[in-house]
Amino acid sequence: MVDTKSLSVSSDVEKSSSVVVKQEDVFFIDEVEERRLIRRIDVRLLPLSMFIYLLCFVDRANIGNAKVLNSDTGDSLVQTLGISDQQYLVALVVFIIAYALFETPSNYLLKKFKPSRWIATLTFGWGVMTMVLGTVHSFAPLATVRFLLGAFEAGLFPGMIYCLTFWYKQDERALRAALITAIPTLGGAFGGALAFVVGDMNRIRGLEAWRWLFIIEGAPSCACAIFVWFFYPDFPETVGWLSEKERELATGRIRGVASLGHAKITWKEAKETLLDWRLYLHYFVFIAVSVPFSSISLFVPTIVTGLGYQGLRAQLFTVPPYAIGFVVTVVIAWQSEKRGMRAYGSCASLSIAGVSFLLQGAMPSHAFKARYGLLCIAVAFSFTSNPLLLSWLTANLRNTGATTLAVPLTVSLGQIGQIVGVFIYKPSEAPGYPTGHFTIGGFLIAGAVVVLVLRYIYVTRNLRLAEGERKWEL
């Protein structure tokens, strides 16, 4: 039996030139060499993952900016295409349907074709689809291209979270997942700022500004796919940029506590994962989190317009909530992981965001400044719980099959929440949008309660474990 805990080489064990010293089937790991390896992995994996997800989120959410971009001159997406509010909502929903359908198959294909190849293919595909959106002239092609965009983007987020399990132990994932998961907040800020700039390109070469927005934001994804193909890390046991000793350390330190790239997925593991009832509590919490995720991504420009900001100023005022959200997400994830408080960090974030949305719904529609301040808080803490919840989930998955299936299932089922989020901000309720705010607040408070229930379940299970058995993560 291999002891997978990281242990310093004690003074009575002779150090060899090998990073990992194997003695009587026990791996003794040099902590200095391990820290050096983790830094190399971080430099190779994290910046590229963050940049890819930034492009992905911008290309997904830019339709929210396009909806109101130059609306004061009659040149927004809905005005140019002549589509109704209902048709616009359908265009949003078909993306989510495709996203849900293709997430789990995509994770299996990522394992089969290697992360670098598969993620590069997805990146190029959604970049092309985003640029094609700039050419549509009616509702039917808009909905069709949005469906294809969802199909390509579906595999990226669960795929990257899955990739973290190839390289990091449980207590190393939350902060790294936070850096990736927090990127939508920067993406929202970047998208709003870029829409503000692109708005001045209206009617250049006969194209409305929203068309330029899609074209300009899709092109970098196509170019980035080349770098992903050649530089995105695959599995620690096969990559060429690590030495043989580093590969031995990379695999030895996670064996038994994380996924190995060469490990096969069995039907027995898949069945156990599907029948594990506690995972459905994790799924429910992610559904609750996904309601504001889609609403915020797609309707913040509309909500800001309802706060009294018109035209390009509405785009500019979408930036601060997202910028604040990035800082809050990273700090809370860092502190929650450092203190071993994923559950409490998630619960606090969900509660703060939930109360902020409820207060927005209860405030009079003319209280613009107060509602905008609460919007900044609500957006920031809505995103904060995502990395903690996903890190908590992966830390409590005990085999490769469970990780391969449960992560995309979590995100796929989360699309139920995203569909709810699409329909709750009713144009007839502008500018207060009470239904939208109250619905999100209710889901988030319910999610916070379920997080506490999950924590109680894991604490109870840990009390029943015999000494030396692997405990459930909190």
PAMI-890559 format. One record per residue (C-alpha): x, y, z; residue in three letters. Coordinates in nm, 3 decimals. Example, Ala and Ser with C-alpha at 12.3 -4.5 7.8 and 13.67 -1.06 7.14 Angstrom:
ATOM | xx | yy | zz | res
ATOM | 1.230 | -0.450 | 0.780 | ALA
ATOM | 1.367 | -0.106 | 0.714 | SER
! end
This chain:
ATOM | xx | yy | zz | res
ATOM | 0.000 | 0.000 | 0.000 | MET
ATOM | 0.144 | 0.339 | -0.095 | VAL
ATOM | 0.134 | 0.613 | 0.163 | ASP
ATOM | 0.035 | 0.920 | -0.034 | THR
ATOM | 0.089 | 1.181 | 0.232 | LYS
ATOM | 0.367 | 1.429 | 0.170 | SER
ATOM | 0.643 | 1.354 | 0.418 | LEU
ATOM | 0.974 | 1.529 | 0.473 | SER
ATOM | 1.277 | 1.308 | 0.439 | VAL
ATOM | 1.373 | 1.243 | 0.800 | SER
ATOM | 1.731 | 1.266 | 0.926 | SER
ATOM | 1.767 | 0.889 | 0.955 | ASP
ATOM | 1.675 | 0.834 | 0.589 | VAL
ATOM | 1.963 | 0.875 | 0.351 | GLU
ATOM | 1.884 | 1.133 | 0.080 | LYS
ATOM | 1.950 | 1.028 | -0.275 | SER
ATOM | 1.973 | 1.228 | -0.596 | SER
ATOM | 1.618 | 1.122 | -0.674 | SER
ATOM | 1.343 | 1.362 | -0.581 | VAL
ATOM | 1.122 | 1.081 | -0.454 | VAL
ATOM | 1.286 | 0.822 | -0.233 | VAL
ATOM | 1.092 | 0.496 | -0.230 | LYS
ATOM | 1.154 | 0.279 | 0.073 | GLN
ATOM | 0.940 | -0.024 | 0.151 | GLU
ATOM | 0.665 | 0.108 | -0.078 | ASP
ATOM | 0.647 | 0.439 | 0.109 | VAL
ATOM | 0.720 | 0.764 | -0.075 | PHE
ATOM | 0.933 | 1.011 | 0.118 | PHE
ATOM | 0.915 | 1.349 | -0.049 | ILE
ATOM | 1.169 | 1.626 | -0.026 | ASP
ATOM | 0.953 | 1.928 | 0.060 | GLU
ATOM | 1.192 | 2.174 | -0.103 | VAL
ATOM | 1.181 | 1.983 | -0.430 | GLU
ATOM | 0.804 | 1.952 | -0.404 | GLU
ATOM | 0.760 | 2.328 | -0.360 | ARG
ATOM | 0.987 | 2.388 | -0.658 | ARG
ATOM | 0.781 | 2.144 | -0.866 | LEU
ATOM | 0.451 | 2.309 | -0.765 | ILE
ATOM | 0.588 | 2.648 | -0.872 | ARG
ATOM | 0.677 | 2.504 | -1.213 | ARG
ATOM | 0.330 | 2.354 | -1.248 | ILE
ATOM | 0.166 | 2.681 | -1.144 | ASP
ATOM | 0.360 | 2.882 | -1.401 | VAL
ATOM | 0.276 | 2.637 | -1.678 | ARG
ATOM | -0.089 | 2.570 | -1.597 | LEU
ATOM | -0.251 | 2.866 | -1.422 | LEU
ATOM | -0.181 | 3.172 | -1.641 | PRO
ATOM | -0.284 | 2.992 | -1.960 | LEU
ATOM | -0.596 | 2.844 | -1.795 | SER
ATOM | -0.697 | 3.185 | -1.663 | MET
ATOM | -0.646 | 3.353 | -2.000 | PHE
ATOM | -0.845 | 3.084 | -2.185 | ILE
ATOM | -1.134 | 3.111 | -1.941 | TYR
ATOM | -1.124 | 3.490 | -1.965 | LEU
ATOM | -1.172 | 3.462 | -2.342 | LEU
ATOM | -1.444 | 3.201 | -2.294 | CYS
ATOM | -1.646 | 3.412 | -2.053 | PHE
ATOM | -1.613 | 3.728 | -2.261 | VAL
ATOM | -1.735 | 3.542 | -2.570 | ASP
ATOM | -2.023 | 3.391 | -2.374 | ARG
ATOM | -2.148 | 3.705 | -2.201 | ALA
ATOM | -2.093 | 3.969 | -2.471 | ASN
ATOM | -2.447 | 3.920 | -2.599 | ILE
ATOM | -2.560 | 4.101 | -2.281 | GLY
ATOM | -2.349 | 4.402 | -2.382 | ASN
ATOM | -2.463 | 4.375 | -2.745 | ALA
ATOM | -2.828 | 4.382 | -2.634 | LYS
ATOM | -2.804 | 4.742 | -2.511 | VAL
ATOM | -2.496 | 4.871 | -2.699 | LEU
ATOM | -2.591 | 5.195 | -2.879 | ASN
ATOM | -2.958 | 5.140 | -2.797 | SER
ATOM | -2.998 | 5.517 | -2.762 | ASP
ATOM | -2.929 | 5.549 | -3.138 | THR
ATOM | -3.139 | 5.245 | -3.238 | GLY
ATOM | -2.835 | 5.030 | -3.324 | ASP
ATOM | -2.836 | 4.761 | -3.053 | SER
ATOM | -2.851 | 4.391 | -3.139 | LEU
ATOM | -3.223 | 4.352 | -3.067 | VAL
ATOM | -3.309 | 4.669 | -3.258 | GLN
ATOM | -3.096 | 4.583 | -3.562 | THR
ATOM | -3.224 | 4.225 | -3.590 | LEU
ATOM | -3.580 | 4.323 | -3.500 | GLY
ATOM | -3.618 | 4.043 | -3.245 | ILE
ATOM | -3.859 | 4.041 | -2.952 | SER
ATOM | -3.767 | 4.004 | -2.586 | ASP
ATOM | -3.895 | 3.646 | -2.600 | GLN
ATOM | -3.672 | 3.562 | -2.898 | GLN
ATOM | -3.374 | 3.714 | -2.719 | TYR
ATOM | -3.441 | 3.488 | -2.420 | LEU
ATOM | -3.463 | 3.184 | -2.649 | VAL
ATOM | -3.121 | 3.274 | -2.791 | ALA
ATOM | -2.987 | 3.271 | -2.435 | LEU
ATOM | -3.155 | 2.943 | -2.342 | VAL
ATOM | -3.034 | 2.743 | -2.645 | VAL
ATOM | -2.678 | 2.825 | -2.539 | PHE
ATOM | -2.746 | 2.684 | -2.192 | ILE
ATOM | -2.912 | 2.370 | -2.334 | ILE
ATOM | -2.610 | 2.298 | -2.553 | ALA
ATOM | -2.381 | 2.370 | -2.258 | TYR
ATOM | -2.561 | 2.114 | -2.042 | ALA
ATOM | -2.574 | 1.847 | -2.313 | LEU
ATOM | -2.207 | 1.855 | -2.407 | PHE
ATOM | -2.029 | 1.903 | -2.071 | GLU
ATOM | -2.006 | 1.542 | -1.955 | THR
ATOM | -1.916 | 1.395 | -2.299 | PRO
ATOM | -1.653 | 1.665 | -2.335 | SER
ATOM | -1.478 | 1.558 | -2.014 | ASN
ATOM | -1.446 | 1.203 | -2.147 | TYR
ATOM | -1.310 | 1.334 | -2.477 | LEU
ATOM | -1.060 | 1.550 | -2.289 | LEU
ATOM | -0.927 | 1.235 | -2.121 | LYS
ATOM | -0.920 | 1.046 | -2.451 | LYS
ATOM | -0.753 | 1.307 | -2.673 | PHE
ATOM | -0.539 | 1.483 | -2.404 | LYS
ATOM | -0.622 | 1.822 | -2.251 | PRO
ATOM | -0.400 | 2.028 | -2.482 | SER
ATOM | -0.556 | 1.891 | -2.800 | ARG
ATOM | -0.916 | 1.896 | -2.683 | TRP
ATOM | -0.911 | 2.238 | -2.514 | ILE
ATOM | -0.737 | 2.388 | -2.821 | ALA
ATOM | -1.016 | 2.250 | -3.041 | THR
ATOM | -1.283 | 2.396 | -2.815 | LEU
ATOM | -1.108 | 2.735 | -2.799 | THR
ATOM | -1.083 | 2.764 | -3.175 | PHE
ATOM | -1.444 | 2.651 | -3.219 | GLY
ATOM | -1.601 | 2.906 | -2.988 | TRP
ATOM | -1.377 | 3.182 | -3.128 | GLY
ATOM | -1.509 | 3.113 | -3.477 | VAL
ATOM | -1.869 | 3.097 | -3.355 | MET
ATOM | -1.832 | 3.432 | -3.174 | THR
ATOM | -1.706 | 3.599 | -3.491 | MET
ATOM | -1.991 | 3.441 | -3.691 | VAL
ATOM | -2.237 | 3.604 | -3.449 | LEU
ATOM | -2.123 | 3.938 | -3.590 | GLY
ATOM | -2.265 | 3.839 | -3.930 | THR
ATOM | -2.618 | 3.726 | -3.839 | VAL
ATOM | -2.920 | 3.920 | -3.966 | HIS
ATOM | -3.218 | 3.743 | -3.811 | SER
ATOM | -3.332 | 3.538 | -3.514 | PHE
ATOM | -3.285 | 3.187 | -3.662 | ALA
ATOM | -2.910 | 3.214 | -3.732 | PRO
ATOM | -2.862 | 3.396 | -3.401 | LEU
ATOM | -3.015 | 3.104 | -3.209 | ALA
ATOM | -2.829 | 2.843 | -3.418 | THR
ATOM | -2.489 | 3.002 | -3.368 | VAL
ATOM | -2.555 | 3.051 | -2.996 | ARG
ATOM | -2.630 | 2.677 | -2.969 | PHE
ATOM | -2.300 | 2.591 | -3.139 | LEU
ATOM | -2.119 | 2.841 | -2.917 | LEU
ATOM | -2.259 | 2.663 | -2.611 | GLY
ATOM | -2.151 | 2.324 | -2.746 | ALA
ATOM | -1.789 | 2.439 | -2.786 | PHE
ATOM | -1.770 | 2.626 | -2.455 | GLU
ATOM | -1.933 | 2.345 | -2.256 | ALA
ATOM | -1.620 | 2.141 | -2.200 | GLY
ATOM | -1.380 | 2.414 | -2.093 | LEU
ATOM | -1.471 | 2.494 | -1.732 | PHE
ATOM | -1.531 | 2.139 | -1.602 | PRO
ATOM | -1.231 | 2.029 | -1.808 | GLY
ATOM | -0.996 | 2.277 | -1.642 | MET
ATOM | -1.123 | 2.191 | -1.294 | ILE
ATOM | -1.072 | 1.824 | -1.384 | TYR
ATOM | -0.717 | 1.902 | -1.499 | CYS
ATOM | -0.636 | 2.046 | -1.157 | LEU
ATOM | -0.695 | 1.700 | -1.010 | THR
ATOM | -0.414 | 1.561 | -1.231 | PHE
ATOM | -0.160 | 1.801 | -1.081 | TRP
ATOM | -0.262 | 1.908 | -0.729 | TYR
ATOM | -0.362 | 1.752 | -0.399 | LYS
ATOM | -0.694 | 1.844 | -0.236 | GLN
ATOM | -0.559 | 2.118 | -0.011 | ASP
ATOM | -0.380 | 2.280 | -0.306 | GLU
ATOM | -0.680 | 2.321 | -0.535 | ARG
ATOM | -0.911 | 2.584 | -0.384 | ALA
ATOM | -0.685 | 2.886 | -0.436 | LEU
ATOM | -0.592 | 2.771 | -0.786 | ARG
ATOM | -0.955 | 2.699 | -0.869 | ALA
ATOM | -1.034 | 3.045 | -0.733 | ALA
ATOM | -0.785 | 3.212 | -0.964 | LEU
ATOM | -0.951 | 3.038 | -1.261 | ILE
ATOM | -1.308 | 3.072 | -1.140 | THR
ATOM | -1.263 | 3.439 | -1.048 | ALA
ATOM | -1.175 | 3.520 | -1.408 | ILE
ATOM | -1.542 | 3.571 | -1.509 | PRO
ATOM | -1.540 | 3.873 | -1.280 | THR
ATOM | -1.244 | 4.017 | -1.468 | LEU
ATOM | -1.408 | 3.903 | -1.792 | GLY
ATOM | -1.720 | 4.097 | -1.702 | GLY
ATOM | -1.516 | 4.406 | -1.624 | ALA
ATOM | -1.311 | 4.369 | -1.941 | PHE
ATOM | -1.618 | 4.304 | -2.153 | GLY
ATOM | -1.795 | 4.613 | -2.020 | GLY
ATOM | -1.489 | 4.832 | -2.074 | ALA
ATOM | -1.435 | 4.698 | -2.426 | LEU
ATOM | -1.801 | 4.747 | -2.513 | ALA
ATOM | -1.767 | 5.107 | -2.400 | PHE
ATOM | -1.473 | 5.156 | -2.639 | VAL
ATOM | -1.623 | 4.960 | -2.929 | VAL
ATOM | -1.943 | 5.161 | -2.899 | GLY
ATOM | -1.763 | 5.446 | -3.076 | ASP
ATOM | -1.709 | 5.217 | -3.379 | MET
ATOM | -2.078 | 5.221 | -3.461 | ASN
ATOM | -2.141 | 5.229 | -3.837 | ARG
ATOM | -1.771 | 5.209 | -3.927 | ILE
ATOM | -1.756 | 5.026 | -4.261 | ARG
ATOM | -2.134 | 5.000 | -4.240 | GLY
ATOM | -2.130 | 4.766 | -3.938 | LEU
ATOM | -2.309 | 4.829 | -3.612 | GLU
ATOM | -2.087 | 4.841 | -3.303 | ALA
ATOM | -2.230 | 4.516 | -3.164 | TRP
ATOM | -2.107 | 4.334 | -3.476 | ARG
ATOM | -1.759 | 4.476 | -3.423 | TRP
ATOM | -1.782 | 4.362 | -3.060 | LEU
ATOM | -1.836 | 3.997 | -3.160 | PHE
ATOM | -1.566 | 4.006 | -3.427 | ILE
ATOM | -1.305 | 4.172 | -3.206 | ILE
ATOM | -1.374 | 3.944 | -2.909 | GLU
ATOM | -1.381 | 3.622 | -3.110 | GLY
ATOM | -1.051 | 3.665 | -3.293 | ALA
ATOM | -0.821 | 3.629 | -2.986 | PRO
ATOM | -0.974 | 3.289 | -2.904 | SER
ATOM | -0.886 | 3.158 | -3.249 | CYS
ATOM | -0.526 | 3.279 | -3.210 | ALA
ATOM | -0.499 | 3.148 | -2.854 | CYS
ATOM | -0.593 | 2.796 | -2.968 | ALA
ATOM | -0.249 | 2.761 | -3.130 | ILE
ATOM | -0.071 | 2.828 | -2.800 | PHE
ATOM | -0.305 | 2.593 | -2.614 | VAL
ATOM | -0.227 | 2.311 | -2.860 | TRP
ATOM | 0.147 | 2.335 | -2.799 | PHE
ATOM | 0.178 | 2.459 | -2.440 | PHE
ATOM | -0.119 | 2.345 | -2.231 | TYR
ATOM | -0.004 | 2.069 | -1.990 | PRO
ATOM | -0.150 | 1.722 | -2.031 | ASP
ATOM | -0.076 | 1.457 | -1.767 | PHE
ATOM | 0.218 | 1.469 | -1.522 | PRO
ATOM | 0.333 | 1.119 | -1.614 | GLU
ATOM | 0.375 | 1.207 | -1.984 | THR
ATOM | 0.476 | 1.574 | -2.022 | VAL
ATOM | 0.816 | 1.646 | -2.172 | GLY
ATOM | 0.884 | 1.972 | -1.985 | TRP
ATOM | 0.942 | 1.781 | -1.661 | LEU
ATOM | 1.246 | 1.566 | -1.599 | SER
ATOM | 1.205 | 1.197 | -1.518 | GLU
ATOM | 1.261 | 1.267 | -1.148 | LYS
ATOM | 1.008 | 1.550 | -1.154 | GLU
ATOM | 0.751 | 1.329 | -1.324 | ARG
ATOM | 0.809 | 1.066 | -1.055 | GLU
ATOM | 0.748 | 1.325 | -0.786 | LEU
ATOM | 0.447 | 1.474 | -0.966 | ALA
ATOM | 0.273 | 1.137 | -0.984 | THR
ATOM | 0.398 | 0.993 | -0.656 | GLY
ATOM | 0.276 | 1.281 | -0.443 | ARG
ATOM | -0.083 | 1.265 | -0.569 | ILE
ATOM | -0.126 | 0.888 | -0.606 | ARG
ATOM | -0.431 | 0.785 | -0.407 | GLY
ATOM | -0.551 | 1.141 | -0.340 | VAL
ATOM | -0.599 | 1.274 | -0.693 | ALA
ATOM | -0.658 | 1.159 | -1.051 | SER
ATOM | -0.387 | 1.011 | -1.269 | LEU
ATOM | -0.408 | 1.070 | -1.641 | GLY
ATOM | -0.353 | 0.708 | -1.736 | HIS
ATOM | -0.613 | 0.571 | -1.491 | ALA
ATOM | -0.913 | 0.408 | -1.656 | LYS
ATOM | -1.274 | 0.489 | -1.580 | ILE
ATOM | -1.483 | 0.185 | -1.488 | THR
ATOM | -1.857 | 0.129 | -1.503 | TRP
ATOM | -1.847 | 0.037 | -1.134 | LYS
ATOM | -1.705 | 0.379 | -1.046 | GLU
ATOM | -1.958 | 0.553 | -1.271 | ALA
ATOM | -2.247 | 0.365 | -1.108 | LYS
ATOM | -2.123 | 0.444 | -0.757 | GLU
ATOM | -2.094 | 0.811 | -0.848 | THR
ATOM | -2.445 | 0.831 | -0.993 | LEU
ATOM | -2.593 | 0.658 | -0.686 | LEU
ATOM | -2.400 | 0.861 | -0.426 | ASP
ATOM | -2.681 | 1.067 | -0.271 | TRP
ATOM | -2.454 | 1.317 | -0.091 | ARG
ATOM | -2.326 | 1.437 | -0.430 | LEU
ATOM | -2.677 | 1.553 | -0.514 | TYR
ATOM | -2.654 | 1.801 | -0.229 | LEU
ATOM | -2.340 | 1.939 | -0.393 | HIS
ATOM | -2.531 | 1.952 | -0.723 | TYR
ATOM | -2.819 | 2.144 | -0.564 | PHE
ATOM | -2.585 | 2.408 | -0.421 | VAL
ATOM | -2.430 | 2.458 | -0.763 | PHE
ATOM | -2.777 | 2.496 | -0.914 | ILE
ATOM | -2.844 | 2.770 | -0.658 | ALA
ATOM | -2.515 | 2.945 | -0.742 | VAL
ATOM | -2.584 | 2.920 | -1.114 | SER
ATOM | -2.902 | 3.130 | -1.097 | VAL
ATOM | -2.714 | 3.456 | -1.032 | PRO
ATOM | -2.424 | 3.343 | -1.251 | PHE
ATOM | -2.636 | 3.355 | -1.567 | SER
ATOM | -2.842 | 3.657 | -1.458 | SER
ATOM | -2.535 | 3.860 | -1.370 | ILE
ATOM | -2.349 | 3.757 | -1.685 | SER
ATOM | -2.636 | 3.839 | -1.919 | LEU
ATOM | -2.835 | 4.113 | -1.747 | PHE
ATOM | -2.596 | 4.338 | -1.554 | VAL
ATOM | -2.588 | 4.588 | -1.845 | PRO
ATOM | -2.968 | 4.585 | -1.843 | THR
ATOM | -2.984 | 4.622 | -1.463 | ILE
ATOM | -2.736 | 4.911 | -1.473 | VAL
ATOM | -2.946 | 5.076 | -1.743 | THR
ATOM | -3.239 | 5.046 | -1.502 | GLY
ATOM | -3.035 | 5.234 | -1.242 | LEU
ATOM | -3.043 | 5.544 | -1.459 | GLY
ATOM | -2.729 | 5.500 | -1.669 | TYR
ATOM | -2.792 | 5.516 | -2.042 | GLN
ATOM | -2.600 | 5.447 | -2.363 | GLY
ATOM | -2.227 | 5.387 | -2.331 | LEU
ATOM | -2.228 | 5.495 | -1.965 | ARG
ATOM | -2.431 | 5.182 | -1.889 | ALA
ATOM | -2.143 | 4.973 | -2.025 | GLN
ATOM | -1.886 | 5.161 | -1.818 | LEU
ATOM | -2.078 | 5.118 | -1.491 | PHE
ATOM | -2.079 | 4.738 | -1.531 | THR
ATOM | -1.702 | 4.736 | -1.464 | VAL
ATOM | -1.679 | 4.808 | -1.084 | PRO
ATOM | -1.899 | 4.516 | -0.963 | PRO
ATOM | -1.686 | 4.267 | -1.155 | TYR
ATOM | -1.353 | 4.425 | -1.054 | ALA
ATOM | -1.452 | 4.410 | -0.688 | ILE
ATOM | -1.567 | 4.053 | -0.737 | GLY
ATOM | -1.225 | 3.936 | -0.856 | PHE
ATOM | -1.049 | 4.066 | -0.546 | VAL
ATOM | -1.313 | 3.930 | -0.306 | VAL
ATOM | -1.317 | 3.587 | -0.471 | THR
ATOM | -0.941 | 3.537 | -0.454 | VAL
ATOM | -0.907 | 3.666 | -0.097 | VAL
ATOM | -1.190 | 3.455 | 0.045 | ILE
ATOM | -1.076 | 3.140 | -0.137 | ALA
ATOM | -0.721 | 3.192 | -0.012 | TRP
ATOM | -0.827 | 3.242 | 0.349 | GLN
ATOM | -1.085 | 2.961 | 0.342 | SER
ATOM | -0.830 | 2.710 | 0.212 | GLU
ATOM | -0.557 | 2.834 | 0.448 | LYS
ATOM | -0.787 | 2.785 | 0.747 | ARG
ATOM | -0.958 | 2.467 | 0.619 | GLY
ATOM | -1.300 | 2.637 | 0.612 | MET
ATOM | -1.439 | 2.571 | 0.262 | ARG
ATOM | -1.789 | 2.508 | 0.395 | ALA
ATOM | -1.802 | 2.818 | 0.613 | TYR
ATOM | -1.648 | 3.032 | 0.337 | GLY
ATOM | -1.909 | 2.911 | 0.089 | SER
ATOM | -2.195 | 2.958 | 0.335 | CYS
ATOM | -2.088 | 3.312 | 0.424 | ALA
ATOM | -2.050 | 3.411 | 0.058 | SER
ATOM | -2.389 | 3.270 | -0.039 | LEU
ATOM | -2.556 | 3.439 | 0.258 | SER
ATOM | -2.404 | 3.784 | 0.193 | ILE
ATOM | -2.493 | 3.770 | -0.176 | ALA
ATOM | -2.843 | 3.641 | -0.099 | GLY
ATOM | -2.921 | 3.916 | 0.151 | VAL
ATOM | -2.784 | 4.179 | -0.090 | SER
ATOM | -3.020 | 4.063 | -0.365 | PHE
ATOM | -3.317 | 4.053 | -0.126 | LEU
ATOM | -3.245 | 4.410 | -0.015 | LEU
ATOM | -3.222 | 4.526 | -0.378 | GLN
ATOM | -3.562 | 4.374 | -0.447 | GLY
ATOM | -3.715 | 4.546 | -0.142 | ALA
ATOM | -3.573 | 4.891 | -0.214 | MET
ATOM | -3.770 | 5.155 | -0.404 | PRO
ATOM | -3.677 | 5.173 | -0.772 | SER
ATOM | -3.558 | 5.535 | -0.740 | HIS
ATOM | -3.287 | 5.450 | -0.480 | ALA
ATOM | -3.024 | 5.433 | -0.753 | PHE
ATOM | -2.706 | 5.478 | -0.548 | LYS
ATOM | -2.803 | 5.233 | -0.274 | ALA
ATOM | -2.912 | 4.971 | -0.526 | ARG
ATOM | -2.591 | 5.011 | -0.724 | TYR
ATOM | -2.383 | 4.967 | -0.407 | GLY
ATOM | -2.575 | 4.651 | -0.319 | LEU
ATOM | -2.533 | 4.528 | -0.678 | LEU
ATOM | -2.153 | 4.554 | -0.637 | CYS
ATOM | -2.169 | 4.347 | -0.316 | ILE
ATOM | -2.412 | 4.094 | -0.464 | ALA
ATOM | -2.205 | 4.040 | -0.779 | VAL
ATOM | -1.881 | 4.005 | -0.584 | ALA
ATOM | -2.006 | 3.743 | -0.336 | PHE
ATOM | -2.215 | 3.552 | -0.593 | SER
ATOM | -1.895 | 3.450 | -0.771 | PHE
ATOM | -1.694 | 3.387 | -0.453 | THR
ATOM | -1.849 | 3.054 | -0.357 | SER
ATOM | -1.781 | 2.882 | -0.692 | ASN
ATOM | -1.413 | 2.788 | -0.640 | PRO
ATOM | -1.473 | 2.681 | -0.281 | LEU
ATOM | -1.765 | 2.458 | -0.377 | LEU
ATOM | -1.576 | 2.292 | -0.663 | LEU
ATOM | -1.261 | 2.245 | -0.455 | SER
ATOM | -1.471 | 2.097 | -0.174 | TRP
ATOM | -1.640 | 1.860 | -0.419 | LEU
ATOM | -1.319 | 1.734 | -0.582 | THR
ATOM | -1.153 | 1.690 | -0.241 | ALA
ATOM | -1.429 | 1.447 | -0.146 | ASN
ATOM | -1.424 | 1.241 | -0.466 | LEU
ATOM | -1.229 | 0.925 | -0.401 | ARG
ATOM | -1.143 | 0.789 | -0.748 | ASN
ATOM | -1.080 | 0.889 | -1.110 | THR
ATOM | -1.421 | 0.776 | -1.231 | GLY
ATOM | -1.600 | 0.988 | -0.971 | ALA
ATOM | -1.392 | 1.293 | -1.063 | THR
ATOM | -1.441 | 1.244 | -1.436 | THR
ATOM | -1.818 | 1.216 | -1.399 | LEU
ATOM | -1.911 | 1.426 | -1.094 | ALA
ATOM | -1.737 | 1.750 | -1.196 | VAL
ATOM | -1.913 | 1.788 | -1.535 | PRO
ATOM | -2.237 | 1.659 | -1.382 | LEU
ATOM | -2.217 | 1.937 | -1.125 | THR
ATOM | -2.174 | 2.203 | -1.390 | VAL
ATOM | -2.430 | 2.041 | -1.624 | SER
ATOM | -2.699 | 2.029 | -1.357 | LEU
ATOM | -2.605 | 2.383 | -1.269 | GLY
ATOM | -2.750 | 2.480 | -1.605 | GLN
ATOM | -3.094 | 2.428 | -1.450 | ILE
ATOM | -3.016 | 2.730 | -1.236 | GLY
ATOM | -2.886 | 2.922 | -1.535 | GLN
ATOM | -3.211 | 2.861 | -1.724 | ILE
ATOM | -3.403 | 2.996 | -1.425 | VAL
ATOM | -3.172 | 3.298 | -1.423 | GLY
ATOM | -3.249 | 3.378 | -1.786 | VAL
ATOM | -3.623 | 3.426 | -1.727 | PHE
ATOM | -3.643 | 3.611 | -1.396 | ILE
ATOM | -3.545 | 3.963 | -1.506 | TYR
ATOM | -3.868 | 4.072 | -1.673 | LYS
ATOM | -3.862 | 4.385 | -1.892 | PRO
ATOM | -4.205 | 4.478 | -1.756 | SER
ATOM | -4.058 | 4.510 | -1.405 | GLU
ATOM | -3.784 | 4.759 | -1.497 | ALA
ATOM | -3.615 | 4.936 | -1.331 | PRO
ATOM | -3.667 | 4.758 | -0.995 | GLY
ATOM | -3.673 | 4.395 | -1.118 | TYR
ATOM | -3.813 | 4.257 | -0.787 | PRO
ATOM | -3.880 | 3.907 | -0.926 | THR
ATOM | -3.521 | 3.869 | -1.039 | GLY
ATOM | -3.367 | 3.995 | -0.717 | HIS
ATOM | -3.599 | 3.800 | -0.484 | PHE
ATOM | -3.558 | 3.476 | -0.683 | THR
ATOM | -3.179 | 3.493 | -0.674 | ILE
ATOM | -3.182 | 3.584 | -0.304 | GLY
ATOM | -3.402 | 3.286 | -0.224 | GLY
ATOM | -3.185 | 3.040 | -0.416 | PHE
ATOM | -2.865 | 3.168 | -0.254 | LEU
ATOM | -3.003 | 3.149 | 0.100 | ILE
ATOM | -3.127 | 2.794 | 0.030 | ALA
ATOM | -2.781 | 2.706 | -0.102 | GLY
ATOM | -2.620 | 2.839 | 0.217 | ALA
ATOM | -2.847 | 2.616 | 0.427 | VAL
ATOM | -2.760 | 2.306 | 0.220 | VAL
ATOM | -2.387 | 2.383 | 0.259 | VAL
ATOM | -2.429 | 2.368 | 0.636 | LEU
ATOM | -2.621 | 2.040 | 0.602 | VAL
ATOM | -2.336 | 1.896 | 0.392 | LEU
ATOM | -2.081 | 2.005 | 0.647 | ARG
ATOM | -2.280 | 1.836 | 0.924 | TYR
ATOM | -2.290 | 1.515 | 0.720 | ILE
ATOM | -1.913 | 1.515 | 0.669 | TYR
ATOM | -1.840 | 1.597 | 1.034 | VAL
ATOM | -2.067 | 1.311 | 1.142 | THR
ATOM | -1.896 | 1.070 | 0.902 | ARG
ATOM | -1.551 | 1.175 | 1.024 | ASN
ATOM | -1.649 | 1.100 | 1.383 | LEU
ATOM | -1.733 | 0.742 | 1.282 | ARG
ATOM | -1.405 | 0.679 | 1.101 | LEU
ATOM | -1.140 | 0.463 | 1.259 | ALA
ATOM | -0.803 | 0.618 | 1.340 | GLU
ATOM | -0.585 | 0.647 | 1.030 | GLY
ATOM | -0.870 | 0.634 | 0.778 | GLU
ATOM | -0.893 | 0.914 | 0.528 | ARG
ATOM | -1.126 | 1.185 | 0.655 | LYS
ATOM | -1.382 | 1.379 | 0.457 | TRP
ATOM | -1.275 | 1.734 | 0.375 | GLU
ATOM | -1.455 | 2.033 | 0.527 | LEU
! end
